Amino acid sequence: MRVAILGAGFFGFHIAHQLERRYPGIEVEIFEKDARPLRGAGTHNQCRLHMGFHYPRSGYTIYQSIMGFDRFVAEYGEFLSDVGDNLYAVRHDGLVSVEAYLAVMDAFHLRYETVPVSPDLFRDPDGIGVVLRVPERSIDVQSVRERLAGRVAARLHTWCRIDEIDAARGMLRSGSQLFGPFDYIVNASYTDPNLGLPENLHFAIKWELTALVLATTSLAPDAAVTIMDGEYVSVYPAYGGMHTLSSVAHTPIRRYTTRDEMIADYPRRLELANRAGAEAAIADDVARHLNVQHDTKELWVTAKTKLATDMGDSRVTEVRRHDRLFSVLCGKIDAVFEASDTILQEMTWPIPPDSPQASVTPDSAMAASLRTP
């Protein structure tokens, strides 16, 4: 069996690993538009392995995080660290009341303990209704970048942007070059999940360029604090004793309704972030809420794909299928098993002879069927 995967991010490598585990001898090829793998949103984020505390307005996101958490720990424990003092502070004036927040967490049987509100940590302790200590973990994204690709035997194509997918024939086009035929194609490209899907199956999505500050801080290396739920801030352990600083108000630096606009800006994303004063805005917002000092080491800027409605701050993962194509809307990283399980459940090998997928078009016929670039 031959399978093509678009996107050499965390989802792409995870799905490749699960396929190789299920089907010994499978041929997997991963196509990545950039020069190196694992340089997108999967390794430029808050470094948080979620359990659901971050999403009181999206029950399904909580559900996916809960279902994926233990499996993620079992599969990727080498990349994880405990966060001994991991605090969530719920403000009285947030989008969700203290009572409603606790009711949601209790409804999902999430484990936490309440701790006193520290005036040494919070600038406005009277505005905090409750502080919870939770058992979420930290992802060492530097180790992910260095070691995750070594888990798979797949062939990796870099600098190879896929322009067109023929889902019926299992073919890919990159410029004038054709690849295939493949028995299945998995689009885990994150920013372009609609590539190859008919319009009636398109995900309704939008895009952002987002910035995070990587810094040393006055917090202990295994300490974290997140203020909920609204335009607040988070300081979370990353790697090497550093933390990420994020701000709901200032982490998004640009928003887009079309992917083409975002892609046009992406090569100059650092310039745009610096022009917007993103690092100072995020740091100032953190300082407005928390008594935490920091020394910036790096500014991370990457693309984020979100549901267009953004209702309830949802970050769900979903898979849609069309002929040989599985297209993944990549949500939170802890929901990666939701994607791979769905794909493995629907893939069949050998392909039944009466299936429309059993007919493979030779490359020469495919060349004529694809649009001339």
Residue pairs with C-beta under 8 A, 6 or more apart in sequence:
1 23
1 26
1 27
1 183
1 184
1 349
2 26
2 27
2 28
2 29
2 180
2 181
2 182
2 183
3 16
3 19
3 26
3 27
3 28
3 29
3 182
3 183
3 184
3 185
3 186
4 28
4 29
4 30
4 31
4 170
4 172
4 179
4 180
4 182
4 184
4 185
4 186
5 12
5 15
5 16
5 28
5 29
5 30
5 31
5 154
5 185
5 186
5 188
6 12
6 30
6 31
6 162
6 165
6 172
6 185
6 186
6 187
6 188
6 189
6 192
6 195
7 30
7 31
7 32
7 187
7 188
7 189
7 190
8 30
8 31
8 32
8 34
8 37
8 38
8 149
8 156
8 158
9 37
9 38
9 40
9 41
9 42
9 43
9 188
9 190
9 330
10 38
10 42
10 43
10 144
10 148
10 333
10 336
11 42
11 188
11 190
11 328
11 330
11 333
11 336
11 339
12 30
12 32
12 37
12 186
12 188
12 189
13 30
13 37
13 38
13 148
13 149
13 151
13 152
14 336
14 339
14 340
15 186
15 188
15 328
15 336
15 339
15 340
15 343
16 28
16 30
16 152
16 154
17 151
17 152
18 340
18 343
18 344
19 26
19 28
19 343
19 344
19 347
20 26
20 28
20 152
20 153
20 154
22 344
23 349
27 155
28 152
28 153
28 154
28 155
29 154
29 155
29 156
29 157
29 179
29 182
30 37
30 152
30 154
30 155
30 156
30 157
31 157
31 160
31 162
31 172
31 174
31 179
32 156
32 157
32 158
32 159
32 160
33 159
33 160
33 161
33 162
33 189
34 40
34 158
34 159
35 158
35 159
36 158
37 149
37 156
37 158
38 144
38 145
38 148
38 149
39 145
40 190
40 302
40 303
41 190
41 302
41 303
41 304
41 305
41 330
42 141
42 144
42 190
42 330
42 333
43 141
43 142
43 144
43 145
44 141
44 212
44 300
44 301
44 302
45 141
45 212
45 244
45 302
45 333
46 212
46 234
46 236
46 244
46 246
47 138
47 139
47 140
47 141
47 236
47 237
47 238
47 239
47 244
48 54
48 136
48 137
48 138
48 139
48 224
48 236
49 69
49 72
49 73
49 80
49 136
49 137
49 138
49 139
49 333
49 334
50 65
50 69
50 136
50 332
50 334
51 65
51 66
51 69
51 110
51 134
51 135
51 136
51 334
52 61
52 62
52 63
52 65
52 66
52 105
52 108
52 110
53 88
53 105
53 110
53 112
53 132
53 134
53 136
53 226
53 228
54 226
54 228
55 61
55 62
55 65
55 312
55 313
55 314
55 315
56 62
56 96
56 100
56 101
56 104
56 105
56 228
56 229
57 95
57 96
57 229
57 312
57 313
57 314
58 311
58 312
58 313
58 314
58 315
58 316
59 104
59 108
59 312
60 314
60 316
61 312
61 313
61 314
61 315
61 316
61 331
61 332
61 335
62 104
62 108
62 110
63 108
64 316
64 317
64 331
64 332
64 334
64 335
64 338
65 332
65 334
65 335
66 108
66 110
67 335
67 337
67 338
68 332
68 334
68 335
68 336
68 337
68 338
69 334
71 337
72 80
72 333
72 334
72 336
72 337
73 80
73 137
76 139
78 143
78 147
79 139
79 140
79 141
79 143
79 144
79 147
79 148
80 137
80 138
80 139
80 140
81 137
81 138
81 140
81 222
81 237
82 135
82 137
82 138
82 222
83 136
83 137
83 138
83 222
83 223
83 224
83 236
83 237
84 220
84 222
84 223
85 133
85 220
85 222
85 223
85 224
86 133
86 134
86 135
86 136
86 223
86 224
87 115
87 121
87 131
87 132
87 133
87 134
87 223
87 224
87 225
87 226
88 112
88 131
88 132
88 134
88 226
88 228
89 117
89 122
89 128
89 130
89 131
89 132
89 225
89 226
89 227
89 228
90 96
90 98
90 101
90 102
90 128
90 129
90 130
90 131
90 132
90 227
90 228
90 229
91 127
91 128
91 129
91 227
91 228
91 229
91 230
91 232
92 98
92 127
92 128
92 129
93 127
93 230
94 101
94 228
94 229
94 230
94 232
95 229
95 230
96 104
96 228
96 229
97 129
98 129
98 130
101 130
101 228
101 229
102 130
105 112
105 132
110 134
111 134
111 135
112 132
112 133
112 134
112 135
113 132
113 133
114 130
114 131
114 132
114 133
115 131
115 132
115 133
116 131
117 125
117 128
117 130
117 131
118 125
118 131
119 125
120 291
121 225
121 290
121 291
121 292
122 128
122 289
122 290
122 291
123 288
123 289
123 290
123 291
124 289
128 227
138 224
138 236
138 237
138 238
139 333
140 238
140 239
141 238
141 239
142 238
142 239
142 240
143 239
149 156
157 179
160 174
161 174
161 175
162 172
162 173
162 174
162 189
162 195
163 173
163 174
163 175
163 373
164 172
164 173
164 195
164 196
164 370
164 371
165 171
165 172
165 173
165 185
165 187
165 195
165 196
165 325
166 172
166 173
166 180
166 196
166 366
166 369
166 370
167 185
167 196
167 197
167 322
167 323
167 324
167 325
168 323
168 324
168 356
169 180
169 181
169 324
169 360
169 361
169 366
169 369
170 180
170 181
170 182
170 183
170 184
170 185
170 324
170 357
170 360
171 178
171 179
171 180
171 181
171 182
171 361
171 363
171 366
171 370
172 178
172 179
172 180
172 182
172 185
173 179
173 370
173 373
175 373
176 373
178 363
178 366
178 367
178 370
180 363
180 366
181 360
181 361
181 362
181 363
181 366
182 324
183 324
183 349
183 351
183 357
184 324
184 325
184 326
184 347
185 196
185 324
185 325
185 326
186 325
186 326
186 327
186 328
186 343
187 193
187 195
187 196
187 325
187 326
187 327
187 328
188 328
188 330
188 339
189 195
190 303
190 305
190 330
191 207
191 259
191 262
191 263
191 303
191 305
192 259
193 203
193 205
193 305
193 327
193 328
193 329
193 330
194 202
194 203
194 205
194 327
195 327
196 322
196 325
196 327
197 203
197 320
197 322
197 325
197 327
198 322
201 320
201 322
201 327
203 307
203 318
203 320
203 327
203 329
204 307
204 308
204 309
205 305
205 306
205 307
205 308
205 329
206 255
206 256
206 257
206 305
206 306
206 307
206 308
206 310
207 255
207 256
207 257
207 258
207 259
207 261
207 262
207 303
207 304
207 305
207 306
208 252
208 253
208 254
208 255
208 256
208 262
208 303
208 304
208 306
209 252
209 253
209 254
209 262
209 265
209 266
209 269
209 272
209 273
209 301
209 302
209 303
209 304
210 251
210 252
210 253
210 301
210 302
210 303
210 304
211 250
211 251
211 253
211 273
211 276
211 278
211 279
211 282
211 299
211 300
211 301
212 244
212 245
212 246
212 251
212 282
212 299
212 300
213 244
213 245
213 246
213 279
213 282
213 283
213 294
213 296
213 298
213 299
213 300
214 238
214 242
214 243
214 244
214 245
214 296
214 297
214 298
214 299
214 300
215 242
215 243
215 244
215 245
215 283
215 294
215 295
215 296
215 297
216 241
216 242
216 243
216 294
216 295
216 297
217 235
217 242
217 243
217 245
217 292
217 293
217 294
217 295
218 292
218 293
218 294
219 225
219 235
219 243
219 292
221 237
221 241
222 237
223 237
224 234
224 235
224 236
224 237
224 243
225 234
225 235
225 290
225 292
226 232
226 233
226 234
226 235
226 236
227 233
227 234
227 289
227 290
230 248
231 247
231 248
231 249
232 247
232 248
232 289
233 245
233 246
233 247
233 248
233 282
233 285
233 286
233 288
233 289
233 290
234 244
234 245
234 246
235 243
235 244
235 245
235 286
235 290
235 292
236 243
236 244
236 246
237 243
238 244
242 297
243 294
244 300
245 282
245 283
245 286
245 294
246 282
247 281
247 282
247 285
247 286
249 281
249 285
250 278
250 281
250 282
250 285
251 278
251 282
252 304
253 272
253 273
253 276
253 278
253 301
254 262
254 265
254 272
254 276
256 262
256 265
257 308
262 303
265 272
266 303
269 301
269 302
269 303
270 299
270 301
272 301
273 279
273 299
273 301
274 299
278 299
278 301
279 296
279 299
283 294
283 296
286 292
286 294
305 329
305 330
306 315
307 314
307 316
315 331
315 332
316 329
316 331
316 335
317 328
317 329
317 330
317 331
317 332
317 335
317 336
317 338
317 339
318 328
318 329
318 331
319 326
319 327
319 328
319 329
319 338
319 339
319 342
319 343
320 326
320 327
320 329
321 327
321 346
323 356
323 357
324 357
326 342
326 343
326 346
326 347
328 339
328 343
330 339
331 338
348 355
351 357
351 358
352 358
361 369
